Amino acid sequence: MLERLQDSLIKSPIIKRGEYNYFIHPISDGVPSIDPHLVEEISDYITEIADLKVDTILTVEAMGIPVANALSLKTGIPLTIVRKRPYFLEGEVELSQSTGYSKGVLYINGLKKGDTVIIVDDVISTGGTLLALVRALQNMGVKITDVVSVIGRGDGYLKLRELGVDPKILVTIDVSEKGVEIKDVFRNQ
């Protein structure tokens, strides 16, 4: 189950950013090249475990795009990308997000009250981006049927639970100077 993903995570190079052990992986960084078979494995798995009775698949640029796009192609469900720059379209919603390593503004376009979405993300660690996104969607009246993160690191997912969202994390990891350790793999109950 998700063998290709687990194997690729274990083989991820680790670099130090200050005191932080940072893993480099195609799904989270686009480096090295993204293996289409890896993306296919992930999107196939998501179709098995997620509630896909939605109007759109939603992701935040940039690294959620490969998996969300594969899922869109596989299911025929449209894809909406939360962008890092404004387009000044009618109904555009601006939100501020803060992660463990960056702050920024994101822009939601093309969604309205009553829409249903599944959020697909590459990594959840601090939960900063997803927290801001979930709050904004809830304020807009958009129904979130599911949140799926390919990789989980840290306890950011707990903050989402406080908002009534229980994310599905495909592979949960710990990272040390020695490498990536697989802690858990999401199983379809």
N, C-alpha and C positions, 0 to 999 in steps of 0.2 A: 504494500500500500504506500503510494508516493515514494517508491524506492529511488527513482531518478532524483527527486527533490532532496531527499535525505542524503543521498550520496554526494550530491553537489554541494550541500551545505557543509558536510563534514570536511570536504576538500577545499573550502573557502580559505583564501589567505586572510591573515589578521594583521592589521596595522594599529599602531598606537596613535591616538589623537589626544594629547595630554595624558590623562589617567584612564581614558576610555579605550577599551579594546573594540575596534571597529572591524566587522567582517565585510569582505568584498564579495558580492555575489551577483550573478546576472539578473536575478529577479529584483533585487533591491537597488542595484547600481547600473545595470546595463553593461557591466564589465565582469569578466570578458564577454564575448558575444553571447547573445541569448539563443540557446538551443531550442528550436521550434518543438522538438519532442518533449522537452521539459515543460514548455508552456501548454502543450496539448495534454500532458499528464495532469497538470494542475487544473485546467479548465474542465477536463473530463470528470475529475473528482468533485469539483464544485457543482456540476450538474447533478451529481448523485446525492449531495448533502444539503443543498440550499433550496430555499423557497423561491422559485423562479416565476411565480405568478405575479409579474410586475410589468409596469409600463416601460421602465428603462433600467439599464445597468448603469450605475454611477461610479465614477472613479475620480481621483485627484491626479492631475498631471504631476510628475511625468511617469513614474515607474509603475503605477497601477495600470497604465494603458495596455501593455502587451497582453496581460492575462485577461483584462476586461474586454479587450477587442476580440481575443480568441473565443471567449465565452459568448459574446455578441454574435460572432459568425456561426458558432455551433448551435445557438438557440434561436437565432432570428430576432432576438430582442434588441431594440435600439440601444446605443451607447451614448451617455452624456458625460462629458469631461468637465470637472470643476477646474477652472483655469487660474493661472497666477497673474493674469492681467485682465483689465476691464475691456469690455466690448461696447459698453454703453447702450445695450439693447433694453427695450422695455421689459420691466420685471426683473432685471439683473439684481442679484442679492450679493452684497459684499460681506465677507466675514474675516475676522482676524484669527490667525492660528499661531500657536507657539509650540515648538517641539523642544527636545532636549538640546538641540544644536542650531535652531533657527527660528526666526519670527517672520511673519509675512501676512499678506492679504490674499484671499482667494475670492473667486467670483463664480457664482452659480447662475447659469442661464438655461432657459428652456424647461423649467419645472414650475408647476403651479399647485395650489391647494388641491388636495385629493389625489394627486399622482402617487403611485407606488413605486418604490425603488429597492434594489439590492445594492449595497455598497461593496465594492471589491477593492482591496488595497494590498499593496505589496508587503508592508511591514507595519506592525503596531509595537511600539516600545513605550514611549511616555503616554501615548494616547492623545497628545495635543491636537493633532490635525483632525482625527476622527471625532474628538469631543466637540470641537468648534463646528465641524460639519453637521454632526447629529443635532446639535442645538439649533443651528440655522434651519435645518430641514424641519425639525419639529415646530419651530416658530412659523415656518411657511405653511404648515399644514400638510406636509408631504409624509406619507406613511412609509416607514422603513420595514420591509419584511425580513431582511437579513443583513448582517454585516459579516463579510468573509475577509480575513487577512491571511495571506499565504504564509507569512513568517511572524511569529510572536517572540518578543524579547522583552523581559521586564513585566511590570504590573500595570501598564496603562489600560489594559482591558478591564480592570476592576472599576476604573472611573466611568467607563461606558455603561457598566451594569447599574451604576447609580442613576443613569438616565433611562433605564428600562430597556437597554439594548445588551444582549448577550452574544458577543461576537464568536464566530467559529474561526479558530486559529488552526490552520492546517498542520503546521509543524512549529512547536515551541522549542526554543533553543536557549542555551547559556553560552556566553562567549568569554574566553579567557585568553591569556597570551599563548596558551597551549593549542587553542583552536576552538571550533564549534562543537558543542555537545548537544545531541538531540535529547530533549527532556520529555516530549510527548508528541504523539501524532493523533490528530482528530480522527475519530472513528464514527462511522455512521451507526447510530444506535437503532 
